[in-house]
Amino acid sequence: MSKRFPRVAFSAMAIIGLLLVAGCESSEKVAPDGSTVTVAPTPTTIVLTSSADCLGLLNVDECGTSDIIATVSDKLGVPLPDQDVRFSSTAGLLFTGTLASPVPVRSLPIRTDKFGNATVSLVTSTTTTVTARSGTASGTATLNTVAGNLSRISLNVDTTSAGCTMSTSTVISCSQTICFVAKAEDDTGAGIDGVGIVFALQDNTVGMNTFSGQFTPSQVTTQNGGLARTSFAPDSTCTAECGGNKTCQGQVIASTQGGFASLPIQLTVNIP
């Protein structure tokens, strides 16, 4: 009999251990201290359209959707898989699945994939801030809404605003300023107000030379008929990189944060 007791005791301890392991595996797994959460919606500007789903889900006539990706990274910036992320929003409905058959997920844990990403969708009829949290780490993103069917962003050199006298996109001085105006348009060509536009410089490296500069402001919300205005000036690296008639180039582009972009304007850079 005495020889059986250790076996019984060991079996009991093994069962308890298995129960503890099972309990740990079923519990929520959150990011360690020092981690970060980055929230990236696509798109960040939601175009509102009429849909039966809007009435059924939000009791409104018009709404729009965006995909929300929260990336969890450790303190070194390495994405963390298998972490639980909880999403919340100031408006709208957070869900997985399809808009026709959504599964609400507000404040429910969503596990990150092998890339450290946890993904949900949002349907809303108004400007919304989404928060994603894992442990003590959290991140937020604000999504704007606009009425109308955004179908085109046009971009031109601005010669009508105060202080904007350059009529071409040719850069002949490192102290030069060129103004630009973007217009968010629907499918009829009418301007759409309330669209967030980001101005950027692209294709600006030739060989060892990079032409750089700053937009003021770099992000603008369209108004007064869908217009967004900015000015561009070369930065402090201009003379070293492009002076002395070195070969330089660049393109100006205007886009929504969701990636809807204008055709680029080519800058001709010829600086003595």
ABEGO torsion letter per residue (X at the ends): XAAAAAAAAAAAAAAAAAAAAAAAAABBBBBBBGBBBBBBBOBABBBBBBBAAAAAAAGBABBBBBBBBBBBBBAAGBBBBGBBBBBBBABEBBBBEBAABBBBABGBBBBBBAAGBBBBBBBBABBBBBBBBBEABBBBBBBBBBBEBBABBBBBBBAABBGBABABABBABAABBBBBBBBBBBAAGBBBBGBBBBBBBBGABBEABBBBBBBOBABBBBBGGGBBBBBBBBBAAAAAAABGGBBBBBBBBBBBAAGBBBBBBBBBBBBX
